[in-house]
């Protein structure tokens, strides 16, 4: 029926918006913006009509949540970094049908998920920033999924990603892209040092760790090892949103049975101490047998990141 046509891990650094504005930071994130534009172009080329964003700025403390309101219009200022994103206008359409369908299939597969269509809940900037550059013409309908999950198991996030793909391919009539919107390492520069680390990663250890992960992703044959190390990478690498977006992405792609080679669209860069990139993951046939079982024990490596920190 439906098709998952594109999958990507993307940056959403607020300095991308700052890069548009006159001042000392103008143009400094053009490479990241260009990467978003390129991913949007590929989506159009593949016939994508809906984009699902795993948003690591949407914090939730219980269940998984899907924001699938019919449309969003507004002006956004970041409560986290109001000196970076201030009064940014946004507007795009949602897809209540797809959001409700994804929630239903997730629940049928044991992952408690709620869809919100009749809601005043606005998207967070993990969704707003990429849609600014990929979807300025409102070509795509957008669904946002909570991925800053404070009390959740990474294996459940992988199962959620698997279930969302099943909803798309088995029950939906449309072509979808999924975006894991979050960084690699995410250790912000200590207060007072932010200007010094505007274009740097916080430590050589974190930068080396990120580069090792990118090598694993582009090699295409180390997914079992990466899935096994993900909880520890998320903890020791200060993963954004505890890297639930990455677990969702890999769950949709087949988890440890995935065999694609990631393509780096925007090369790795430092931003306020964090490690960032844009990367596209080829969509290959999914092997559901590789998805970890629900409520896996801590002993098998898929424990809750929240309990490990």
DRENLO-30164 format. One record per residue: x, y, z of N, C-alpha, C in turn; residue in one letter. Coordinates in steps of 0.02 Angstrom, whole numbers, padded with zeros to 5 digits, always signed. Atoms other than C-alpha are relative to their C-alpha. Last residue first. Layout:
N
XYZXYZXYZa;...
! end
This chain:
309
-00035-00063-00008+01116+00424+01680+00013+00017+00073x;-00073+00009+00004+01076+00240+01666+00037+00064+00013x;-00023+00031-00061+00895+00247+01726+00076-00007+00001x;+00014-00043-00058+00846+00375+01595+00027-00030+00064x;-00054-00049-00008+00934+00274+01461-00011+00042+00062x;+00019-00070+00005+00808+00135+01489+00060+00045+00011x;+00033-00030-00058+00883-00036+01461-00016+00073-00012x;+00050-00047+00025+00919-00115+01293-00038+00034+00057x;-00028-00060+00028+01083-00197+01340-00049+00050-00025x;-00015+00009+00070+01022-00375+01365+00023+00064-00035x;-00058+00042+00013+01040-00372+01553+00017-00005-00073x;-00061-00040+00002+00925-00223+01574+00059-00042-00021x;-00033-00009-00065+00778-00334+01528+00063+00042-00009x;-00060+00041-00007+00678-00308+01370+00034+00015+00066x;-00022+00003-00070+00509-00227+01398+00059-00047+00009x;+00024-00051-00046+00446-00266+01222+00025-00014+00070x;+00067+00010-00028+00554-00380+01117-00019+00055+00047x;-00001+00028-00067+00702-00312+01018-00070-00008+00028x;+00023-00050-00048+00673-00286+00831-00001-00031+00070x;-00057-00031-00033+00780-00405+00728-00021+00050+00053x;-00027+00045-00051+00634-00519+00685+00058+00031+00038x;+00029-00012-00065+00550-00371+00598+00027-00045+00055x;+00005+00065-00033+00668-00384+00451-00024+00010+00071x;-00005+00002-00073+00639-00230+00345-00008-00071+00025x;+00051+00043-00030+00676-00220+00159+00012-00009+00074x;-00006+00068+00026+00794-00073+00123-00055-00043+00031x;+00053+00042-00026+00772+00115+00146+00005-00068-00035x;+00041+00034+00050+00938+00201+00114-00052-00045+00032x;-00006+00072-00009+00993+00307+00263-00043-00034-00053x;+00056+00038+00028+01023+00492+00230+00015-00074+00004x;-00017+00064+00032+01139+00593+00341-00063-00035-00023x;+00058+00025+00036+01138+00774+00401+00021-00063-00037x;-00006+00019+00070+01267+00813+00533-00069-00008-00030x;+00058-00003+00045+01296+00878+00709+00017-00026-00069x;-00021+00028+00065+01410+00859+00860-00060-00010-00045x;+00034+00061+00022+01373+00974+01008+00025-00023-00068x;-00024+00059-00036+01489+01099+01094-00028-00065-00025x;+00010-00013-00071+01395+01255+01039+00021-00059+00043x;+00046-00056-00012+01390+01184+00863-00013+00007+00074x;+00012-00017-00070+01524+01067+00796-00045+00061+00005x;-00023-00066-00023+01516+00997+00620-00017+00010+00073x;+00001-00011-00072+01501+00830+00532+00027+00069+00018x;-00054+00027-00042+01482+00839+00344-00006+00022+00073x;-00035-00057-00029+01310+00880+00272+00054-00026+00045x;+00020-00054+00045+01244+00743+00156+00031+00067+00022x;-00007-00064-00035+01333+00597+00240-00015+00056-00049x;-00033-00050+00041+01266+00441+00156+00001+00066+00038x;+00020-00070-00006+01223+00294+00268+00042+00045-00045x;-00059-00042-00013+01257+00120+00204-00022+00072+00001x;-00015-00057+00043+01108+00003+00216+00063+00037+00021x;-00061+00012+00037+01105-00172+00293+00018+00059-00047x;-00007-00050+00053+00975-00161+00431+00067-00010-00035x;+00000+00034+00065+00962-00325+00528+00006+00049-00058x;-00066+00030+00012+01015-00238+00690+00004-00038-00066x;-00041+00010-00060+00864-00122+00684+00065-00035-00018x;-00013+00071-00008+00758-00147+00526+00046-00017+00058x;-00043+00026+00053+00744+00027+00452+00016-00074+00006x;+00035-00003+00064+00596+00081+00557+00040-00031-00057x;+00056+00048-00003+00681+00021+00715-00038-00002-00066x;-00027+00067+00013+00839+00112+00662-00053-00053+00005x;-00023+00003+00070+00745+00277+00648+00025-00070-00016x;+00059+00003+00042+00653+00250+00813+00019-00008-00074x;+00030+00066-00009+00816+00208+00902-00063-00008-00043x;-00042+00047+00037+00896+00363+00827-00026-00071+00006x;+00012-00010+00072+00753+00473+00885+00039-00050-00042x;+00060+00038+00019+00767+00394+01058-00018+00011-00073x;-00006+00034+00065+00945+00458+01065-00060-00045-00016x;-00022+00067-00018+00934+00506+01252+00003-00045-00062x;+00061+00038-00010+00840+00658+01183+00013-00071+00020x;+00058-00044-00003+01009+00718+01123-00064-00041+00004x;+00044+00000+00058+01144+00592+01162-00061+00043+00008x;+00049-00053-00014+01264+00643+01301-00050+00006-00058x;-00005-00051+00052+01397+00533+01221-00049+00056+00009x;-00067-00028-00004+01421+00429+01378+00011+00054-00052x;-00017-00024-00067+01235+00397+01398+00067+00036+00000x;+00046-00053-00019+01179+00386+01216+00018+00030+00068x;-00018-00060+00039+01334+00288+01170-00045+00058+00019x;-00059-00028-00031+01299+00167+01313+00024+00062-00038x;+00013-00027-00066+01121+00138+01257+00061+00033+00032x;+00039-00062-00001+01172+00128+01073-00015+00025+00070x;-00035-00053-00037+01312-00001+01095-00042+00063+00008x;-00019+00024-00067+01207-00154+01049+00032+00056+00042x;+00061+00007-00040+01122-00063+00905+00016-00023+00070x;+00024-00067-00018+01293-00008+00840-00063-00005+00043x;-00044-00029-00050+01366-00183+00848-00025+00068+00022x;+00008+00036-00063+01218-00260+00757+00042+00030+00056x;+00061-00019-00035+01224-00117+00630-00012-00041+00062x;-00013+00000-00072+01406-00144+00583-00062+00019+00041x;+00000+00070-00023+01391-00193+00400+00011-00005+00075x;+00060+00038+00019+01342-00028+00319-00003-00071+00024x;-00025+00066+00019+01515+00050+00322-00058-00045-00020x;-00016+00000+00072+01436+00223+00319+00027-00067-00023x;+00059-00012+00041+01350+00199+00487+00015-00005-00075x;+00043+00060-00004+01500+00120+00573-00061+00008-00045x;-00033+00052+00038+01612+00260+00511-00040-00065+00000x;+00011-00014+00071+01487+00387+00575+00033-00052-00045x;+00069+00018+00016+01490+00303+00746-00014+00013-00074x;+00003+00073+00002+01680+00312+00753-00070-00023-00019x;-00030+00021+00063+01671+00496+00706+00001-00076-00006x;+00046-00014+00055+01548+00529+00847+00029-00024-00066x;+00055+00047-00005+01660+00443+00975-00049+00010-00058x;-00025+00065+00024+01811+00542+00916-00055-00052+00001x;-00009-00006+00073+01714+00705+00935+00025-00066-00029x;+00066+00001+00032+01653+00654+01107+00006+00005-00076x;+00031+00066-00009+01828+00609+01166-00066-00004-00037x;-00027+00047+00050+01905+00766+01090-00030-00069+00006x;-00061+00034-00020+01786+00870+01198+00026-00045-00056x;-00021-00013-00068+01646+00998+01182+00066-00033+00019x;+00029+00053-00042+01631+00997+00993+00032+00006+00069x;-00042+00054-00025+01676+01161+00906-00043-00051+00039x;-00012+00044+00057+01594+01293+00798+00043-00060+00020x;+00053-00008+00050+01512+01402+00931+00008-00049-00058x;+00016+00065+00029+01630+01331+01063-00054+00004-00054x;-00062+00035+00016+01716+01494+01112-00012-00067-00035x;-00031-00030+00059+01553+01588+01102+00063-00036-00022x;+00036+00013+00063+01469+01460+01218+00032+00033-00060x;-00048+00023+00051+01603+01468+01354-00033-00009-00068x;-00056-00047+00003+01507+01572+01483+00050-00018-00054x;+00020-00070+00001+01389+01429+01525+00061+00046+00004x;+00017-00026-00065+01474+01263+01488-00018+00074-00005x;-00055-00036-00032+01470+01210+01307-00024+00028+00067x;-00005-00071+00011+01327+01093+01269+00061+00029+00035x;-00024-00032-00060+01360+00906+01273+00010+00074-00015x;+00040-00059-00014+01252+00835+01135+00019+00031+00067x;-00014-00021-00069+01347+00698+01047-00034+00068+00012x;-00039+00056-00025+01255+00648+00886+00015+00017+00073x;-00073+00000+00011+01121+00778+00858+00030-00069+00013x;-00041-00004-00060+00933+00766+00839+00073-00008-00017x;-00024-00069-00008+00790+00761+00714+00036+00007+00067x;-00021-00001-00070+00766+00581+00660+00035+00066+00013x;-00060-00039-00018+00676+00612+00496+00011-00006+00075x;-00008-00008-00072+00551+00493+00416+00066+00035+00014x;-00069-00004-00023+00492+00508+00236+00000+00006+00075x;-00020-00033-00062+00321+00449+00177+00076+00001+00007x;-00073+00008-00001+00233+00401+00017+00029+00044+00054x;-00041-00060+00009+00045+00376+00023+00074-00017+00005x;-00006-00011+00073-00099+00255+00043+00037+00066-00011x;+00007-00069+00022-00077+00195+00222+00009+00006-00076x;+00067-00029-00010-00112+00024+00296-00011+00069-00031x;+00054+00049+00001+00030-00099+00266-00070+00031-00001x;-00004+00046+00057+00175+00013+00216-00060-00047-00005x;-00008-00033+00065+00142+00165+00325-00006-00050-00057x;+00059-00040+00013+00072+00075+00478+00003+00032-00070x;+00054+00047+00017+00208-00057+00468-00064+00040-00016x;-00011+00022+00069+00338+00082+00460-00055-00049-00021x;+00017-00056+00045+00262+00161+00614+00012-00019-00072x;+00073-00002+00008+00266-00008+00702-00021+00057-00046x;+00022+00057+00039+00453-00029+00671-00075+00002-00013x;-00020-00012+00069+00488+00147+00733-00021-00056-00046x;+00044-00053+00027+00385+00113+00889+00018+00014-00073x;+00063+00033+00019+00478-00051+00915-00050+00051-00027x;-00014+00039+00061+00643+00044+00912-00064-00034-00024x;-00005-00049+00054+00571+00168+01037+00016-00034-00066x;+00068-00020+00018+00516+00022+01146+00001+00052-00056x;+00028+00053+00042+00693-00047+01137-00072+00015-00018x;-00021-00008+00070+00759+00121+01195-00029-00056-00044x;-00051+00047+00021+00655+00105+01353+00019+00012-00074x;+00017+00049+00051+00560+00257+01411+00060-00046-00014x;+00012+00059-00040+00559+00373+01560-00016-00060-00043x;-00037+00000-00062+00627+00537+01493-00004-00065+00039x;+00039+00046-00041+00579+00526+01311+00037-00014+00065x;-00038-00014-00061+00637+00673+01207-00037-00037+00056x;-00062+00040-00003+00572+00591+01048+00048+00023+00053x;-00041-00015-00058+00390+00645+01033+00061-00045+00003x;+00001+00053-00049+00326+00620+00855+00046+00018+00058x;-00055-00004-00048+00282+00760+00734-00009-00052+00055x;+00020+00029-00064+00174+00734+00579+00061+00000+00045x;-00049+00013-00052+00195+00845+00426-00033-00031+00061x;+00034+00002-00064+00105+00863+00260+00050-00026+00052x;+00009+00061-00038+00228+00903+00123-00047+00012+00059x;+00011+00056+00046+00223+01038-00012-00018-00063+00038x;+00052+00041-00029+00203+01177+00117-00018-00059-00046x;+00059-00007+00044+00308+01292+00005-00059-00042+00024x;+00022-00070-00001+00439+01315+00142-00062+00011-00042x;+00071-00001+00014+00449+01127+00166-00028+00071+00000x;+00023+00055+00044+00629+01072+00173-00069+00012-00027x;-00044+00006+00058+00710+01231+00242-00022-00055-00049x;-00013-00065+00029+00581+01290+00368+00039-00005-00065x;+00054-00016+00046+00524+01111+00394+00008+00069-00031x;-00006+00035+00065+00696+01070+00463-00057+00016-00048x;-00060-00020+00037+00685+01211+00593+00007-00039-00066x;+00008-00064+00034+00503+01184+00645+00061+00019-00042x;+00042+00006+00060+00517+00999+00684-00001+00065-00039x;-00027+00058+00035+00660+00999+00810-00039-00017-00063x;-00044-00022+00055+00594+01173+00847+00040-00056-00032x;-00062-00028-00027+00444+01106+00940+00050+00014-00056x;-00062+00038+00006+00275+01081+00858+00058+00037+00034x;-00040-00020+00058+00122+01171+00928+00063-00043-00005x;-00071+00014-00009-00006+01091+01044+00038+00016-00064x;-00034-00064+00009-00175+01175+01019+00076-00009+00008x;-00045-00023-00052-00253+01004+00994+00027+00070-00017x;+00038-00059-00023-00389+00912+00899+00039+00031+00058x;+00018-00039+00059-00264+00796+00811-00040+00062+00018x;+00034-00062-00018-00169+00717+00954-00014+00040-00064x;+00001-00048+00055-00119+00535+00931-00041+00061+00020x;+00060-00041+00006-00075+00433+01086+00009+00049-00058x;-00009-00061+00040+00049+00290+01092-00066+00036-00006x;+00054-00046-00017+00073+00141+01208+00012+00068-00032x;-00034-00062-00017+00189+00020+01117-00053+00054+00010x;-00022-00003-00069+00116-00155+01122+00039+00061+00020x;-00064+00035-00008+00102-00194+00937+00032+00013+00069x;+00013+00070+00015-00082-00148+00925+00063-00043+00008x;+00035+00030-00058-00037+00013+01013-00014-00073-00012x;-00048+00004-00056+00091+00056+00878-00032-00033+00061x;-00043+00057+00013-00035+00013+00742+00053-00008+00055x;+00038+00062-00005-00166+00129+00815+00046-00060-00009x;+00012+00014-00071-00042+00271+00845-00037-00067+00008x;-00063+00020-00030+00019+00262+00665-00010-00018+00074x;-00017+00067+00024-00159+00266+00599+00064-00026+00032x;+00044+00047-00036-00206+00415+00707+00016-00072-00020x;-00018+00003-00070-00055+00511+00643-00041-00049+00039x;-00061+00038-00008-00087+00465+00462+00020-00006+00073x;+00012+00070+00019-00268+00521+00467+00063-00042+00011x;+00033+00038-00053-00230+00680+00563-00010-00074-00015x;+00037+00056+00030-00104+00740+00432-00033-00041+00056x;-00009+00065-00031-00025+00909+00466-00042-00054-00035x;+00059+00042-00012-00009+01065+00360+00019-00066+00033x;+00004+00058+00044+00126+01198+00367-00059-00043+00022x;+00066+00022+00022+00160+01370+00439+00005-00060-00045x;+00004+00067+00028+00305+01453+00527-00072-00014-00021x;+00066+00020+00026+00362+01627+00576+00003-00070-00028x;-00006+00036+00064+00520+01644+00681-00069-00022-00023x;+00051-00024+00046+00498+01776+00817+00007-00030-00070x;+00046-00049-00028+00662+01736+00905-00048+00023-00055x;+00062+00002+00038+00773+01586+00875-00050+00046+00034x;-00015+00032+00064+00954+01614+00929-00063-00003-00044x;-00045-00044+00037+00937+01738+01072+00021-00030-00067x;+00038-00054+00031+00784+01644+01133+00043+00051-00037x;-00050-00045+00030+00889+01487+01161-00035+00058-00035x;-00067+00024-00018+00791+01370+01274+00054+00048-00023x;-00010-00013-00072+00623+01458+01271+00069-00020+00023x;-00024+00056-00041+00638+01463+01082+00006+00021+00073x;-00062-00020-00034+00532+01597+01000+00020-00058+00045x;-00033+00040-00051+00401+01542+00873+00062+00035+00027x;-00065-00033-00006+00274+01637+00770+00033-00031+00061x;-00019-00037-00060+00121+01541+00715+00066+00036-00007x;-00021-00067+00019+00027+01430+00596+00021+00036+00063x;-00032-00043-00050-00001+01244+00612+00020+00066-00031x;-00046-00052+00025-00118+01130+00516+00029+00038+00059x;+00009-00012+00072-00231+00977+00530+00048+00052-00029x;+00051-00051+00012-00159+00926+00699-00006+00014-00075x;+00025+00006+00068-00055+00767+00697-00059+00047-00011x;+00036-00062+00014+00054+00780+00851-00019+00000-00073x;-00003-00020+00070+00101+00601+00897-00042+00063-00008x;+00052-00046+00022+00139+00550+01075+00014+00022-00072x;-00024-00036+00059+00233+00407+01156-00058+00041-00027x;+00026+00018+00066+00184+00357+01332+00040+00034-00056x;+00037+00063+00000+00240+00448+01491-00031-00010-00069x;-00017+00039-00059+00363+00587+01530-00037-00067+00003x;+00057+00035-00029+00365+00681+01366+00023-00045+00055x;-00010+00039-00061+00487+00811+01299-00066-00030+00023x;+00067+00010-00029+00469+00869+01119+00008-00048+00059x;+00017-00057-00042+00641+00938+01077-00070-00005+00029x;-00033+00005-00064+00705+00770+01015-00007+00063+00043x;-00023-00065-00024+00578+00772+00873+00028-00005+00071x;-00013+00021-00068+00554+00613+00773+00036+00058+00034x;-00060-00023-00034+00485+00696+00616+00001-00028+00071x;+00008+00015-00071+00362+00612+00497+00066+00017+00034x;-00062+00007-00038+00358+00689+00323-00017-00010+00073x;+00004-00010-00072+00212+00663+00205+00068-00009+00032x;+00053-00049-00013+00192+00679+00016-00009+00014+00075x;+00023-00003-00069+00352+00595-00041-00055+00053+00007x;+00072-00002-00004+00361+00570-00229-00027+00002+00071x;+00025+00067-00016+00542+00513-00231-00076-00002+00007x;-00019+00044+00055+00601+00671-00320-00028-00070+00010x;+00043-00016+00057+00506+00776-00194+00013-00047-00058x;+00068+00021-00017+00592+00688-00050-00048+00013-00058x;+00004+00073+00011+00759+00708-00137-00069-00026+00017x;+00001+00012+00073+00732+00896-00149-00006-00075-00015x;+00066-00018+00025+00686+00906+00036-00007-00013-00075x;+00044+00054-00023+00846+00812+00079-00072+00013-00023x;-00014+00059+00041+00944+00935-00029-00045-00059+00021x;+00030-00012+00065+00862+01085+00055+00009-00061-00046x;+00072+00006-00006+00905+01014+00224-00035+00009-00067x;+00015+00071-00010+01085+00988+00173-00074-00012+00008x;-00003+00032+00066+01093+01165+00103-00015-00074+00006x;+00061-00019+00036+01036+01230+00272-00002-00033-00068x;+00054+00039-00031+01174+01132+00359-00066+00015-00035x;-00008+00070+00019+01304+01200+00237-00055-00044+00030x;+00028+00011+00066+01235+01376+00255+00007-00073-00021x;+00030+00067+00000+01267+01373+00442-00030-00017-00069x;-00045+00048-00030+01389+01520+00449-00028-00071+00004x;-00031+00046+00047+01296+01626+00323+00040-00056+00030x;+00034+00008+00065+01259+01767+00445+00040-00046-00046x;+00010+00072+00014+01336+01734+00616-00032-00012-00069x;-00063+00038+00004+01415+01908+00636-00009-00074-00016x;-00038+00000-00061+01254+02001+00593+00061-00045-00007x;-00058-00044+00002+01114+02003+00467+00036+00000+00067x;+00009-00070-00021+01000+01855+00489+00064+00040-00007x;+00037-00038+00050+00994+01691+00394+00003+00075+00012x;-00041-00006+00060+01131+01610+00497-00034+00038-00056x;-00043-00057-00012+01030+01643+00655+00043+00014-00062x;+00043-00059+00008+00901+01522+00585+00041+00064+00009x;+00019-00001+00071+01035+01389+00561-00045+00061-00013x;-00044-00047+00035+01104+01437+00732-00012-00001-00075x;+00032-00065+00008+00951+01350+00802+00044+00052-00033x;-00031-00051-00042+01032+01180+00768-00032+00069-00012x;+00050-00054-00003+00907+01061+00689+00028+00059+00039x;-00011-00052-00048+01024+00924+00628-00060+00047+00002x;-00012-00069+00020+00963+00773+00533+00014+00045+00061x;-00017-00029-00065+00961+00584+00535+00023+00071-00014x;-00060-00042-00012+00875+00527+00377+00007+00017+00073x;-00012-00005-00072+00749+00405+00304+00065+00038+00010x;-00063-00032-00020+00673+00408+00130+00004+00002+00076x;-00045-00013+00056+00540+00314+00032+00067+00028+00021x;-00051-00040-00034+00431+00228+00161+00055+00011-00051x;-00072+00010+00010+00291+00170+00048+00039+00046+00046x;-00042-00059-00003+00104+00144+00063+00073-00016-00008x;+00041-00060+00000+00000+00000+00000+00043+00063+00000x;
! end
